[in-house]
Amino acid sequence: MLTIVYIFNFIDRQVLVVLQESIKADLGLSDTQLGLLSGLSFALFYVLLGIPIARLADRSNRRNIVAISLTVWSAMTAACGLAQNFYHLLLARIGVGVGEAGGSPPAHAMISDYFPDNKRATALSIYSIGIYIGIMIGFPLGSYLDGLYGWRMAFILIGIPGVIFAIIFFLTVKEPQRRQGVDKTSEVDNTSFKSVFKYLLSKKSFVFLALAAGCHTFATYGLGNWLASFIVRLHLPTGGIEASNIGITIGLILGFAGGAGSFIGGYFADKLGKADKTWYFKVSAYGGIIAIPFLLVFYFHSDTVIALTCLFIGYTAISTFLGPAIAITHSIVPAKMRAFSSSVLFLALNLIGLGFGPLFVGFISDVLEPSLGVESLRWAMASTVFMTCLAVYLFMKASKYIDEDLKTT
């Protein structure tokens, strides 16, 4: 049920991406404005509210928080369809971010209570597959509804089912009993935000992991949030793909590649991490190393089939990080800090990655457009690969401190 909630999460979060070319034409928006709508406007409120909601989740009923959050973000997704200008859409997207702030941290904590330490990365990776199923459904569904009814009705029809499922979730899911996890729970039970942050910042492995996750998602959101526009502008005119196939092609590639990568990452992190916890970081680092050359070929190869094949391989490799990252984070904190620690990890992941990745690509594309034309988007997106390189370094840096941090937990 939590995975289904996460599927709704990403359908509603990412549907804007497949609709943004229609929105741009209708409302006359710039690439920078599109980057703001798909990135920072959502991410800023997502991370600011995520931390207090996570603290609440560590002390109260997490099932209720997830159900309420699903209701809010689904209703605000539908409200996007009522927008008549950029500012209306901006406010609605902020509302989606406010709702989704209460989705993942409580869910992470619930899953960690359902599964023991040695199975947690696999379980969280399976949950994270909801991201890619959501993308796999959202892209073709959004594209289909856009073609049939227009982008406004697409938002409305996609948002309403989430409200209905929130009621089903509330009525059928029970709050799990909290596992104690580690010994020092009493030290952080009723402490202030400042004290909890201080505790997390004392764990060097967590600090480098959070920075790595932010850099990693800067590149992945810079890719994912502009992928539909990239194909429309650079491959559709060459005849490499039909307009009617863009949504389903993107959805299938990102869905299957991302889901496979997420499962592979969790499986190998749990398997190799039994003897050596550094593998919870190394799996992510090696995934990034494998992804880099394939993503560069995707960005610059003119043949659509070759480009999309490389995208599939690269996206599989780059999607290995999330399950291991969440699992190792929960291993170095007390049980009653799990939701909060997830929210802090997601603060870096979403503020750096989702907040600035799409916005950076849109801004650079606008800056380069006068001299490069439609090629500006290619170069803007390709430049984000540098952040993947930085993420690889930071993942490896984090791995050096995990043994020390586990001893002091």
C-alpha positions in Angstrom: 0.0 0.0 0.0 2.9 2.4 0.8 4.4 1.7 -2.6 1.0 2.5 -4.3 1.0 5.8 -2.4 4.5 6.5 -3.7 3.3 5.7 -7.2 0.6 8.4 -6.8 3.3 10.7 -5.4 5.4 10.5 -8.5 2.5 10.5 -11.0 1.3 13.8 -9.5 4.8 15.3 -9.1 6.1 14.4 -12.6 2.9 14.9 -14.7 3.9 18.6 -15.2 7.1 17.4 -17.0 5.2 15.7 -19.8 2.7 18.6 -20.1 5.2 21.4 -19.9 5.6 21.9 -23.7 1.8 22.4 -24.0 1.8 24.7 -21.0 4.6 26.7 -22.4 2.8 27.2 -25.7 -0.5 28.0 -24.0 0.8 30.4 -21.2 3.8 31.7 -23.0 6.4 30.6 -20.4 10.2 30.6 -20.6 12.4 27.6 -19.8 13.4 29.2 -16.6 9.8 29.5 -15.5 9.2 25.9 -16.4 12.3 24.9 -14.4 10.9 26.9 -11.4 7.5 25.1 -11.7 8.9 21.6 -11.9 11.7 22.2 -9.5 12.2 24.9 -6.9 8.6 25.9 -6.3 7.8 22.3 -5.3 11.1 21.5 -3.6 11.4 24.5 -1.3 8.1 23.9 0.5 8.6 20.2 0.3 11.8 20.3 2.3 10.8 23.2 4.6 7.7 21.4 5.8 9.2 17.9 5.5 11.3 18.3 8.7 8.6 19.3 11.1 6.2 16.8 9.7 8.8 14.1 10.1 9.3 15.1 13.7 5.6 14.8 14.2 5.7 11.4 12.5 8.4 10.2 14.9 6.0 10.9 17.8 2.5 10.2 16.4 0.5 8.0 14.0 2.3 7.8 10.7 -0.5 6.1 8.8 -2.7 9.2 9.4 0.0 11.6 8.2 0.5 9.7 5.0 -3.3 9.6 4.3 -3.7 13.3 4.9 -0.7 14.1 2.8 -1.9 12.0 -0.1 -5.3 13.9 0.0 -3.6 17.3 -0.1 -1.2 16.7 -2.9 -3.8 15.0 -5.0 -6.2 17.8 -4.6 -3.6 20.4 -5.4 -2.6 18.4 -8.5 -6.2 18.7 -9.7 -6.1 22.4 -8.9 -3.2 22.8 -11.3 -5.8 22.3 -14.0 -7.6 25.5 -13.0 -4.5 27.7 -13.5 -4.9 30.6 -15.9 -1.4 32.0 -15.7 2.1 31.3 -14.3 1.3 32.5 -10.8 -1.8 30.3 -10.5 0.2 27.3 -11.5 3.0 28.3 -9.2 0.7 28.4 -6.2 -0.8 25.0 -7.1 2.6 23.4 -7.4 3.6 24.8 -4.0 0.5 23.1 -2.7 1.6 19.8 -4.3 5.0 20.3 -2.5 3.3 21.0 0.8 1.2 17.8 0.5 4.1 15.5 -0.6 6.2 16.8 2.3 4.4 14.4 4.6 4.6 11.4 2.3 8.0 9.7 2.3 9.6 10.3 5.8 6.7 8.6 7.6 6.6 5.8 5.0 10.3 5.2 5.4 9.9 4.9 9.1 7.0 2.5 8.8 9.0 0.3 6.4 12.0 0.2 8.8 9.6 -1.0 11.5 8.3 -3.7 9.2 11.7 -5.1 8.2 15.0 -6.0 10.1 18.3 -4.2 9.3 19.6 -6.9 7.0 16.5 -6.6 4.7 15.9 -2.9 5.0 17.7 -1.7 1.9 15.9 -4.2 -0.3 12.5 -3.3 1.2 13.1 0.4 0.8 14.3 -0.2 -2.8 11.1 -2.0 -3.6 9.2 1.0 -2.1 11.4 3.3 -4.2 10.4 1.4 -7.3 7.1 3.4 -6.8 9.0 6.3 -8.3 9.6 4.6 -11.5 6.2 3.0 -11.8 4.7 6.4 -11.2 6.9 7.8 -14.0 6.0 4.8 -16.2 2.3 5.5 -15.7 2.4 9.3 -15.5 4.3 10.1 -18.7 2.1 8.1 -21.1 -1.1 8.9 -19.2 -0.3 12.6 -19.1 0.6 12.7 -22.8 -2.6 10.8 -23.7 -4.9 13.0 -21.7 -3.2 16.1 -23.0 -3.8 15.0 -26.5 -7.4 14.0 -25.8 -8.6 16.8 -23.4 -5.8 19.3 -23.1 -3.3 19.9 -20.2 -5.8 21.4 -17.8 -8.2 18.4 -17.8 -5.1 16.1 -17.6 -4.2 17.6 -14.2 -7.7 17.2 -12.9 -8.2 13.6 -14.1 -4.9 12.6 -12.7 -5.4 14.3 -9.3 -8.8 13.0 -8.3 -7.9 9.2 -8.0 -5.4 10.0 -5.3 -8.0 11.5 -3.0 -10.1 8.4 -3.4 -7.1 6.1 -2.6 -6.2 8.2 0.5 -9.5 7.1 2.0 -8.8 3.4 1.1 -5.3 3.7 2.6 -6.7 5.2 5.9 -9.3 2.4 6.3 -7.0 -0.6 5.5 -3.5 0.2 6.7 -2.5 -0.2 10.4 0.2 1.7 12.2 3.2 -0.7 12.8 4.8 -1.1 16.2 8.0 0.8 16.4 11.2 -1.3 16.5 13.7 0.0 19.1 16.7 -0.3 16.6 19.6 1.1 18.5 20.2 1.8 22.2 20.4 5.5 22.5 16.8 6.4 21.8 16.3 8.2 25.1 19.0 10.7 24.1 17.0 12.0 21.2 13.4 11.3 22.2 12.3 14.8 23.2 15.2 16.9 22.1 15.0 20.1 20.0 15.5 20.4 16.3 18.9 21.9 17.0 20.0 18.9 19.0 18.8 16.4 16.5 20.5 18.3 13.7 23.7 18.3 15.8 23.4 14.6 16.2 23.1 14.0 12.5 25.9 16.4 11.6 28.2 14.5 14.0 27.9 11.6 11.7 30.4 12.4 8.9 29.1 9.5 6.7 25.6 11.0 6.8 26.9 14.5 5.9 28.8 13.3 2.9 25.9 11.0 1.9 23.4 13.9 2.0 25.6 16.0 -0.1 26.2 13.1 -2.5 22.4 12.5 -2.8 21.9 16.2 -3.5 24.4 16.2 -6.3 23.2 12.9 -7.7 19.6 14.1 -7.9 20.7 17.4 -9.4 21.7 15.4 -12.4 18.8 13.0 -12.4 16.1 15.7 -12.1 18.0 17.8 -14.6 17.6 14.9 -17.0 14.1 13.6 -16.0 12.3 16.9 -15.8 13.5 18.0 -19.2 13.5 14.7 -21.0 10.2 15.2 -22.8 11.2 18.6 -24.0 14.6 17.3 -25.1 13.0 14.6 -27.3 10.3 17.0 -28.6 12.9 19.6 -29.6 15.8 17.5 -30.7 14.6 14.1 -31.9 11.0 14.7 -33.0 12.0 17.1 -35.9 14.5 14.5 -37.3 11.7 11.9 -37.5 13.4 9.6 -35.0 10.2 9.3 -33.0 6.5 9.9 -33.5 4.9 12.6 -31.3 2.2 10.1 -30.2 4.9 7.7 -28.9 7.0 10.2 -26.8 5.0 9.8 -23.6 4.9 6.0 -23.5 8.5 5.7 -24.7 9.8 7.9 -21.9 7.5 6.3 -19.4 8.7 2.7 -20.3 12.4 3.6 -20.4 12.5 5.5 -17.1 10.0 3.2 -15.4 11.7 -0.1 -16.3 15.3 1.3 -16.1 14.7 3.1 -12.8 12.8 0.2 -11.2 15.5 -2.3 -12.2 18.3 0.0 -11.0 16.5 0.7 -7.7 16.0 -3.1 -7.0 19.6 -3.9 -8.1 21.0 -1.2 -5.8 19.1 -2.4 -2.8 19.8 -6.1 -3.4 23.5 -5.7 -3.8 23.8 -3.2 -0.9 22.1 -5.7 1.4 24.1 -8.7 0.1 27.5 -7.1 0.1 26.8 -4.9 3.1 26.4 -7.8 5.5 30.2 -8.1 5.7 31.1 -4.5 4.8 28.8 -1.6 5.3 30.8 0.6 2.9 29.0 -1.2 0.1 25.9 0.9 0.9 27.8 3.8 -0.5 30.0 2.0 -3.1 27.0 0.6 -4.9 25.8 4.1 -5.5 29.2 5.4 -6.5 29.8 2.6 -9.0 26.4 3.1 -10.4 27.3 6.7 -11.1 30.6 5.7 -12.8 28.8 3.3 -15.1 26.1 5.9 -15.9 28.3 8.8 -17.0 29.5 7.6 -20.4 26.1 6.3 -21.4 24.4 9.5 -20.5 26.9 11.6 -22.5 26.2 9.4 -25.5 22.5 9.9 -25.0 22.8 13.7 -24.9 24.9 14.0 -28.0 24.1 11.1 -30.3 21.8 12.1 -33.2 20.4 8.6 -33.8 17.3 8.3 -31.6 17.4 4.5 -31.2 21.1 4.6 -30.0 20.4 7.6 -27.8 17.4 6.0 -26.1 19.3 2.7 -25.6 22.1 4.5 -23.9 19.5 6.4 -21.8 18.1 3.1 -20.6 21.5 1.7 -19.5 22.6 5.0 -18.0 19.3 5.5 -16.1 19.4 1.9 -14.7 22.9 2.5 -13.3 22.2 6.0 -11.9 19.0 4.7 -10.1 20.8 2.4 -7.7 21.3 4.9 -4.9 18.1 5.6 -3.1 17.3 2.4 -1.2 20.9 1.9 0.1 21.0 5.6 1.1 17.9 5.5 3.1 18.7 2.1 4.7 22.2 3.1 5.9 20.8 6.4 7.2 18.3 4.5 9.4 21.2 2.2 10.6 23.1 5.1 12.1 20.2 6.8 14.0 17.9 5.7 16.9 14.5 4.2 15.9 12.6 7.3 16.9 14.7 9.5 14.6 14.1 7.5 11.4 11.4 9.7 9.9 13.4 12.8 10.8 16.6 11.5 9.4 14.8 10.7 6.2 13.5 14.2 6.0 17.0 15.7 6.5 18.4 13.4 3.8 15.5 14.4 1.5 16.1 18.1 2.3 19.5 17.8 0.7 18.2 15.5 -2.0 15.3 17.7 -3.0 16.5 21.2 -2.3 19.8 20.7 -4.2 18.5 18.1 -6.7 14.9 18.8 -7.5 15.0 22.5 -6.4 18.0 23.6 -8.5 18.6 20.8 -11.1 15.6 21.6 -13.4 15.9 25.3 -12.7 19.6 25.3 -13.6 18.9 23.5 -16.9 16.1 25.9 -17.8 18.2 28.9 -17.0 21.2 27.7 -18.9 19.0 26.8 -21.8 17.5 30.3 -21.9 21.0 31.9 -21.7 22.4 29.8 -24.6 19.3 29.9 -26.7 20.2 33.1 -28.6 23.4 31.6 -29.9 22.6 27.9 -30.0 18.8 27.8 -30.7 17.2 24.4 -29.8 20.7 23.0 -29.2 20.8 25.1 -26.0 18.8 22.5 -24.1 21.2 19.7 -25.1 24.2 21.5 -23.7 22.3 22.6 -20.6 21.3 19.1 -19.8 24.7 17.6 -20.6 26.4 20.0 -18.2 24.6 18.3 -15.2 26.8 15.2 -15.7 29.5 17.1 -13.7 27.3 16.8 -10.7 27.2 13.0 -11.1 31.0 13.0 -11.0 30.9 15.0 -7.8 28.4 12.7 -6.3 30.6 9.7 -7.0 33.4 11.3 -5.1 31.1 12.2 -2.2 29.7 8.7 -2.0 33.2 7.2 -1.7 34.1 9.9 0.9 31.1 8.9 3.0 32.1 5.2 2.9 35.3 6.0 4.8 33.4 7.1 7.9 30.6 4.6 8.2 32.4 2.1 10.5 33.3 4.9 12.9 29.8 6.3 12.9 28.2 2.9 13.6 30.5 2.4 16.6 29.3 5.7 18.1 25.6 5.2 17.4 
